[in-house]
């Protein structure tokens, strides 16, 4: 008679080991994210603070429930550390919203250069009726549609490209001082124009740096954002910078950019919603931004749904501050 070996199901110990290993890796990524200014691969780990918070808090509860106190305490501490970085985006700032009078509505969307659902843009604009539209990844095909198939936005500044870095600014109102700029060494275009909001002149810049994948692209992305910061600091009017910046608020490069320019993130106090990758919502991260100087207030900010692109569009309504602005 043959001896048959009975296969036992994986033990609870095996599952706890796997969970501990996964949680340890997330803790490691939590730490390397703070060192993103030293190495481009470390910076990539800085972008997923929302996901790190959720994973670590779930693991902490699980380990504490089975009385694995040490692992539970470690994961709880790292989960709270990541969660602390999210706090500025969770506080509601109704007082700022109350200062807004007449507003102008702006919509920004990375349409994805391979996206051929041009009519989705028409439907989106019909629903939202923005005054000004910033589009990124504008290919020559998109340029032809904007010129001939889109109505209601006669004022256009377009720099189309065959790669993923074409850009376009569309407006219902005349664009003052509209021009295409090339900031940094990457050679990708940005668009500039002056907007008038409730008597306040605003210098608007739409930009789309390269994604920081690899040391060269990371350096070029950083150089472009440094050049944008220099452009911001040369302006004498209020400023709005918008676009797919290929950086989240927790990137050391992004924090340095906002510290140099003194620009505020329109997402602060309005919850933190990711914009990419739209095709896999659990991994959504906020890399599309509207940043503004203190003279500008945000009456509304919303992430919208739209088909065809790997980015979600966002819309803001901007007004002029009615209270004295602290320098």
Residue, then its C-alpha position, 0 to 999 in steps of 0.5 A: x500500500x502506497x503512503x499518500x502524503x496529505x497536503x495541508x492548506x497554507x497556515x495562518x503563519x504563512x499568510x501573516x509572513x506574506x502580509x508582513x513582507x508586503x507591509x515591510x516593502x510599503x514601509x520601505x517605499x514610505x521612507x525612500x519617498x522622502x529621499x526622492x531628491x537624491x535619486x529619480x527612482x526614489x522619487x517614483x516611490x513618493x507618489x503613492x501616499x494614499x495607497x500606502x496609507x490604506x494598505x498599512x492601516x488595513x495591515x495594522x488592524x489585521x495584525x492587531x486583531x490577531x495580537x501580533x502587536x509589534x507588526x501592528x504597531x509598526x504598520x500603524x505608525x507608518x500608515x499614520x505617517x503617510x496619512x499625515x502627509x494627506x491632511x492638507x488636502x482633507x481640511x475643508x476651507x469654506x472661508x476661502x470659498x466665501x471670498x470669491x465673487x465673479x469667477x472664470x471657469x477653466x478646464x484642463x485635460x490631458x486628452x492622450x495623443x492616441x485618443x480618437x474620441x474627439x466628440x467626447x471633448x465636445x460633450x465634456x465642454x457642452x456639459x461644463x461650459x468652461x471659459x478657458x480650456x487647456x489641452x495636453x497631448x495635442x496631436x496634428x489630428x487633434x489640432x484639425x478637430x479643434x480648428x474645424x470640429x469644435x465650436x464656441x472657442x474661436x480664440x486658440x493658441x495651439x502647438x501640436x506635435x506628433x509625440x505626447x507633448x503638444x499643447x493647446x489653449x482655447x478660449x471663449x474670450x480673446x486671449x491677451x498676450x497669448x504665446x507659445x513658450x519653450x521652458x527648459x532644455x526638453x524642447x516641449x511647448x507651454x502656452x501663456x496668456x493673460x486672463x482678467x477675472x473680476x478686475x484681477x489680471x492673471x498670467x496663465x501658463x499651461x505646461x506639460x513636462x516629460x514624465x520622470x522615468x529614467x535619469x535623463x527624463x527626470x532631469x529634463x522634467x526638473x529643469x522644466x519645472x525650475x524654468x516655470x518657477x523662474x517664469x512665475x517669479x518674473x511676473x508682476x500680476x497674479x499667476x495660475x499654472x496648470x497642467x500635467x506636471x508629472x509630479x504629485x504633491x509629495x514629490x520633493x521636486x513639487x514641494x520645492x517648486x511650490x516653496x520657490x513660487x509661493x503658489x497654492x495647490x487648488x486641491x488643498x482643502x478640497x479632498x485629494x482626487x487622483x487623475x492618472x491612470x484613469x483605467x485603474x482607479x485603485x492606483x490613481x495619483x494626482x499629477x494634474x494640477x491647478x496652482x495659483x498665487x494668493x491673490x486668486x481664490x478657488x470657488x470650485x474644483x472638481x475631477x470629472x469623468x471622461x472617456x478615451x484618455x488615461x487622464x481624468x479632466x479637472x475643472x476649477x472656478x477662479x475668482x479674485x481675493x476679496x481680503x488683503x493678501x499676506x505677502 
